[in-house]
Amino acid sequence: MPAAIQIADLSKRFGATQALAGVDLCVPEGTVLGLLGPNGAGKTTLVRILATLLQADAGEARVGGFDVRTQAHQVRELIGLTGQYASVDEKLTGRENLILIARLLGFSRADARDRTRSLLEQFHLLDAAHRAAKTYSGGMRRRLDLAASLVGRPRILFLDEPTTGLDPRARLDLWQLVRGLVGEGTTVLLTTQYLDEADALANEIAIIDQGRVIASGTAQSLKARVGHRNLEVVVRERDDIARVAAWVSRITGRPADIKGQRVSAPAADPEHLPALVRALDEAGVPVDELALRGASLDDVFLSLTGRRAGPGPDDAEESA
C-alpha cells in the first residue's frame, strides 16, 4: 500500500530542548495512525512540521509524495488540519465560516454555498448554521472546526487532540465522523492522550517519548508486548476498598492500584480470579464488577514511558 506520510530521521530543537530526536514513521494511504505520548513528547511539533507550519532542523518528511520543506505549496493542497483549539471565527455564523474558507480556497460562490451546505448537513449543524460560532457548544465547535478542515476535500487529515474537552457523546460522534472519512479513503494522523480513542480509531499506533518513537504496531501487538493481565474489582461500598486492595495485593503479589472504587493489579496466574472470588465470598463483601482483563493501552503506555496518559498542553514550542 502506498505511503501517504513518510518520515525519516526528523529532528527539531527549541533552544536547549530537543523536541524531536530522529523520528521515523510511515502512514499507508487510507489508514489512521494514532500518535500517543506524554505531554511535551513532540506530537504537536511533528504535526506542525508535516502541515508546513514549522520547519525541521534535519531529516526528511514527505506528505502525499511531496517534500514538506521544498514543496510546501503542493502539500497544503492535499491536507486538512484540526488543531487542539477551535480555529473558526467566533463572530461569524457556522455557514459564513465555511463559505469564507471555501472562497479562500478558490471555490466559486455557487460551489462554496453547495460545499458549505453539504458539510453542515454531514456534521449535523444545519439547524445552527445561522448562529454565531460563539454560541455553539464545545462539541458543535469541534464539529465545525473539523468541517472547516474538510472544505477542500483533503486526502490527508491531521487531527491534533481533536476531542480534548468534549463530553463523551460528542467524542463518540466525532469518532463516527472520522471512521466515515477513512472509509472514503482519507488518511488520518491522530494525536491523542485518550488511549481508548487510539484503540477505537487507529489501524496502527506509534508511541513517542522525549522526541523519539519508542514503540509502534497495532493496538493488539502493543498489548501483547506487555504480556500480563489485570485482576480488576469494583467495590460496592467505599469502606471495603482498603481490605479488598489488601487481598488483591496478597493474591497477585503486586501492589494494588486504586481508582475511585476500582481496585486492580497485574495478574500472572488465571487462578488469581477464583482466589479473589473465594476471599470476597468468605468475607461477604459485595462487589459490582470482577474480571480478569487483558493488558490495555494504558498498561502499554505506562510500561514504556513510566507515566500514565492524560490530557494537557503539549510540546516544547508552546513554552519556548
N, C-alpha and C positions, 0 to 999 in steps of 0.2 A: 504494500500500500504506500503511495507517495507521501512524503512528509510535508505537512502544512507549515510546521515550525521546526527549524533545525538550529541548534545552539551548540557551539564548540568553544570550550575554554574561555568563557566570558567572564571578565573581571571589571570591577568598579570600586573605586575608593573615594571616600569623602573625608578629606583631611587625614587624620590618624585612623579612621575607621574603614576597615575592609568590608564593604557591603556585599560584594560578590568576589569569590576567590577561585574562579575557574569552573564555571557551570557548564555541564554538557547535558543536553536534553533533545529528544526528538518526539514530535507530536504528529501521528499519522492523520491524514485528512479524514474528516467526518467523525472524529472521536473527541472525548473530553479528557483532558489531563488535569487532575486535581493536584495543586501545588500546596503542600502543607508545610508549616514551620512556625516556630515560636515568634513572638514579637521581635522585630529587628533582624530576622533571619535573612532578609534580602528579597522577599517575594515582590513587594511593590517596586523596588528598584528594577527587578528583572522585567516586570510588566511595562514599566515606563521606557525601558530600552527597546523592547520589542515593538512598542507603539510609537517609536521615533520621537518621544518626548525628552529623551536623555541619551547621551552617547556613552558607550562603554569605553573603558581605558584600553582594553585589549580583548582579543578573541573575536569570534565571528557569530553573527546571528542572521538567519535568513527566514523571512516570513512570506509564504506563498512563492518561494523561489527567488525572492528579491532580497538584496543585502540592505539591512536596516540603516546602515551608515551612508552608503553611496547611492542607494535607490529608494530614499525615504518617501518620495512622492508616490511611487508605484505601490509601496507598502500601505500608505494611507488610503489608497483607493480600494484596498482589499479588506480593511479591518474595521471593527467597531470596538468601542471601549466603554465599559461601565465601571467607574471608579468606586472608591469606598463611600463617597459622599455624592448626593444628587447634584448634577451639573446643569439642570434645567433652570430657566429664568423664572423665578417665583412670581414676578409681576405679570407675566404672560399667561394666557389660558393654556390648557393642555393642547388644544388644536393649534394655537398660534406658535407654541414651541416647536411642534413637529413641522409645521409649514415653513417656519423660518429656516430650520435645518435643511429641509428638502430644497428650498430655493438656493441656499448657500452651496449645496451640492450640485446645482445646475439643473434641477428639475424645472420644467415649465410650470406655470401657475396651475393649469388643469391637472398635470401629473402630480404636483405637490399636494393638491387637495385630495386626489384619489388615494395616494400613498398614505396620507395622514388618516383618512377615514378607515382604510384597511387596518392600520396599526392600532388605532383607537378601538376598533371592534375586536381585534385579536387580543388586546390586553385588557378588555372589559372596562374601557374608560369612556365610551361614547356618552353615557349619561352625565359625565363630569367634564366633557370636552370644552364647555363654555365657561368653566370656572377657572379662576386664577390658580396656578400651581401651589401657591402658598396656603390654599385652603384644603389641599389634599392630605390624606392620612399618610403615614410613613410608607405603608405598603403601596398605596397609589403612586406616590412619588417615585418609588423604586421601579414600578412598572412603567411609568412614563419615562424614566431615565433609560431603562432597557429598550423601550420603543424608540427613543431618540437615537440610540446607538445602532439601530437596525434600519433606519430610514434608507440608507444607501445599499441595503441588501448585502452586508459584508459576508465574505466567505469565511473569515476568521474573526472570532469574537473573544475579547479579553474581559473577563469578569473578575474584578478585584474586590473580594469580600462583598459580594452583591447583596447578601441578606443580613448584614450586620444591623442590628436594631429592629428587625422585623418581628412581628408576632408569629407564632407557629403556623397559623393559617396562611398568612402572606408568604411565608417561606415555602410552604408546600405548593402554593400557586405558582411561585417563581420557578421552582424545580420543574413543574409540569411544562412551563413555557420553554425552559432550556431543553428539556427532552424533545419537545416538538421541533425546535430549531435544529438539533443534532439529527433528528430523523429526516430532515430536509437536506442534510448534507453539510451543515455549518460545523466548523471545527471550533472547539471552545477550550481556552486555557482558563481555569478557575482557581483563584487563590481563596483559601478559606481557612478559618480556625475551628469551624464546626465539623468535627470528624464524621458525624452522621451524614452531612451534606456531601462530603467526598465519597463516602461509602455508597450513597444513593445515586450519584450522578457520574462519577468518573470511571472511564474504562481503564485508565492507568493512573497511578498516584506516584508523585515524587515528593520526598521529604527533604527539605532544605534547612540547614542549620549552620550558622556562622558563615554564610555565603557559599556553602558547598552542598551539593546533592549527596546526602548520606545514605539514601536507600530509594529504590524505585521498583515498581511492579504493580500487578493487580492488587486490589484490596485483599483478596484471598491469599495470594502468595506472601504478602507482607505479614498477614496474621499468622501464617504458618511458620514464619521465622521466629515468632515469639515462643510458640510451642506449647505454652501452658493453657489450661482452662481456669476459669474463675468460679469459685463457690460463692453464690450470692443469696442473701436472705433479706427480705423486707420485713422488719419487725413491726407488729401492730401497735404495741404500747411502748412509748418512749422510755419508760422506766426499765424495760428489759434490754435496752440496747447494749449496755456495758457487759452484762453476763453473756449475751449472745456473741458479742465480739470476742470475749474470752474463749468461748467454746470453739468459734471458728479458728482462732489462732492456735489453740491447742490441737485441734484435729488436723489442720493443714500444715502446722509447723511454720507458718508465715505470719507476719503482722497483719492484723485486720485493718481494712480501710473503711472508714465510716463517713457516709454522705447522707445527711438527714437521718432517715430511719432505714437506710440500705447499708448493710454490712457485707463486705466481700474480701476475698483473699485468693491468691493463686492456689490452684488445687492440682497436684500432680497425679493423684490417685482417684479414679472414679468412685472408690469406696468411701471417700470423704463425704459424699452426699448422704448415703444411708446412715453413716455415723452421726451426722448432724441431725437427721430426722429422729434418730433414737434419743439423742440428748434433749431435743426440744419436746418430744413426746413424754419422756420421763419427768421433765420439769413442768409440763403443762403450759408451755409458753406458746401463745398463738402467734402465727406469722401470716402475712398477706401474700408472700411470694417466696419460693425456694427453688433454686435451679443451679445446675452446673453448666456454665456457658463457655463457648469457645472464646479465644482471645478477640478483643475488639481493636479497632484502630487506635483507640485511646491507649490501650496497652502497648501497641507498637510504638506510638509517639513517645510515650513515657520511657520505654526501654531504650530507644535510640537517642533521645535528647536529654533524658533525665528530668523533663518537665512535662506538665500536662498542658494541652492546648487550651486556649481561652481567648475571647475577643479582646481587641485593644489596638491602639495605634501601632503602626508597623514601620520599620525601616529607618535607616540612619539619616537619609536626606531630610526627613521631616524635622529633625532636631539639629542638623548640621549647620 
